[in-house]
Amino acid sequence: MKKITCLIAAAVVLFAAVSFEACQTTKTSTATKMLKFDLEKGKGYDYEMTVSMDQEIMGQEIKMDMTTYYSMDVNGDDSGTKTIVSSFERFKLKTEVAGFNIDVDTDKPVSSDTAELKKDPMQIFNRIFGSIKGQKFTMKVNPEGKITEVTGFENMAENIAGSLGLDEDEKQEMMKEFNGQFNADEIKQNLERFWYIFPNKEIKVGDTWDKVSEVGGKLPARYKSTYKVTDIEGDMVTLEEVSKIESKGDEKLSLSGEVTGTIVVDSRSGLVVTADQDMDIKASGGGMSFDIKGKSKIKGKAR
């Protein structure tokens, strides 16, 4: 009798566990959340964005790791379009190609001695990028995560160059390097790859939607992205991304490839908590072709 009682008790426990799991699964699969870019007015957020690239051109290996840290304060909300004042908190860059190395970290002290710069021209990169720390710009972002306006870059490079005490040639070189990396279009495209993901509607597990975006710069391309809700746990929504990459049609460099990744979003604000993406791109032009492998990561948190 005791053995039978134990078996019955075990069966009851097993049934309860299975039922609980089934209920949890049902709860997750039927839950709905409003998913839109909705960072709260009056609050601050911090983002860390990392991009790692690995490519080989004509037998020459090229590696690059770049991390940008942003602080963002939401100071306006016009019918859902957020006004965000952002500043560069830190920038790191490492590049290795043909024995040529660039190692930049804006948290490291940089000599202001012009004579040192002439002895080691590579220091100009540290001075250029070190000067961005604390620089501010403003964005307007709609509920789909589309950046509709970026201001604050108009005279930034010239003002920074003037403050560094560079001669005219050095000043022009600094402005060229700065404007190539830090300008309204580059910032917009970099952030939109993580922000322009929202359907601006109620979603549930299994829902999908499409987005099309374009990037310029050194690798201009069109991204045709599909996002799928794979999990909802509490307020956290997990998305699966598959993006097809193609040339925009009017560039000398032809691109094809794919980006795949996973994004976790806090549905209460649209904060991208984490995002991990893998890039596999083939570029061809001028009689050459090369493969580009890369990873990008983002971490976001509310202050």
Beta strands, then each sheet from edge to edge (+ up, - down):
strand 1: 32-35
strand 2: 44-57
strand 3: 60-78
strand 4: 81-97
strand 5: 100-105
strand 6: 136-141
strand 7: 147-151
strand 8: 201-204
strand 9: 208-215
strand 10: 221-233
strand 11: 236-246
strand 12: 254-266
strand 13: 271-285
strand 14: 288-302
sheet 1: 1+ 8-
sheet 2: 5+ 4- 3+ 2- 14+ 13- 12+ 11- 10+ 9-
sheet 3: 5+ 4- 6+ 7-
end
